[in-house]
Amino acid sequence: LFPEVLPVGEQSTVDQALLLTNGQAFNELLRQAGEHRSQAESSESVEVSIQRLYQQCYSRVASSEELAVVKAYLESRADRRTEGWAQVLWVMVTSAEFRWNH
């Protein structure tokens, strides 16, 4: 995804930072993923949705502290659930852990 801006390397570049904060295509992907996660909550608990997201992003389960923080964040955005999920995903995919795993 975006190899011209996100080449494999140990340090982030200005282009990479700009893509992950202002990139329209990237933000649209996050919005769609947030919408998908929000819809998934109708058939599974928020805890299951969070754990599924951690498995998909980090290939591990969320710790009890991570689970509590994300759940509280989403609860504080109950009226903007899709945006809340998109913001959680943005935090995860821009993290050092995600970068090193992928």
C-alpha positions in Angstrom: 0.0 0.0 0.0 1.6 3.3 -1.1 5.1 1.9 -1.7 6.4 5.2 -3.1 5.7 6.9 0.2 6.1 4.0 2.6 9.3 2.2 1.6 10.7 -0.3 4.0 13.0 1.5 6.4 13.7 2.1 10.0 12.9 5.8 10.1 9.8 7.6 9.1 9.9 10.4 6.5 8.0 13.7 6.2 6.1 12.2 3.2 5.1 9.2 5.4 3.9 11.4 8.2 1.9 13.6 5.8 0.3 10.5 4.2 -0.8 9.1 7.5 -2.2 12.4 8.8 -3.6 14.1 5.6 -3.8 11.4 2.9 -7.3 11.4 1.5 -7.1 7.7 0.3 -5.7 6.6 3.7 -8.4 8.5 5.6 -11.1 7.0 3.4 -9.8 3.5 4.2 -9.9 4.3 7.9 -13.5 5.7 7.5 -14.6 2.5 5.7 -12.9 0.3 8.3 -14.5 2.3 11.1 -17.9 1.9 9.5 -17.3 -1.9 9.2 -16.2 -2.2 12.9 -19.2 -0.1 14.0 -21.6 -2.4 12.1 -19.9 -5.5 13.4 -20.8 -4.4 16.9 -24.4 -5.2 16.2 -23.5 -8.9 16.1 -20.6 -9.1 18.6 -19.6 -7.3 21.8 -17.3 -4.3 21.8 -14.7 -6.4 23.6 -14.8 -9.0 20.8 -14.5 -6.3 18.2 -11.5 -4.8 19.9 -9.8 -8.1 20.3 -10.5 -8.9 16.6 -8.9 -5.5 15.6 -5.8 -6.2 17.7 -5.5 -9.6 16.1 -5.8 -8.1 12.7 -3.4 -5.2 13.3 -0.9 -6.7 15.8 -1.4 -10.5 15.5 -2.0 -10.6 19.2 -4.7 -10.1 21.8 -5.2 -6.8 23.5 -4.0 -6.6 27.1 -6.6 -6.0 29.8 -5.4 -2.4 30.0 -5.5 -1.8 26.3 -9.0 -3.3 26.1 -10.2 -1.0 28.9 -8.7 2.1 27.3 -10.1 1.4 23.9 -13.5 0.5 25.3 -13.7 3.7 27.4 -12.7 5.7 24.3 -15.4 4.2 22.2 -18.0 4.6 25.0 -17.1 8.3 25.1 -17.9 8.5 21.4 -21.2 6.5 21.5 -22.8 9.2 19.3 -20.0 9.0 16.8 -19.2 5.3 16.8 -17.9 5.1 13.2 -15.5 8.0 13.8 -14.4 6.5 17.1 -13.5 3.2 15.4 -11.6 5.0 12.6 -9.6 7.0 15.2 -8.7 3.8 17.1 -7.6 2.2 13.9 -5.6 5.3 13.0 -3.8 5.1 16.3 -3.0 1.4 15.8 -1.8 1.6 12.2 0.4 4.6 12.9 2.0 3.0 15.9 5.6 1.7 16.1 4.3 -1.8 16.8 2.3 -1.9 13.6 5.2 -0.4 11.6 7.6 -3.0 12.9 5.2 -5.9 12.3 4.5 -4.9 8.8 
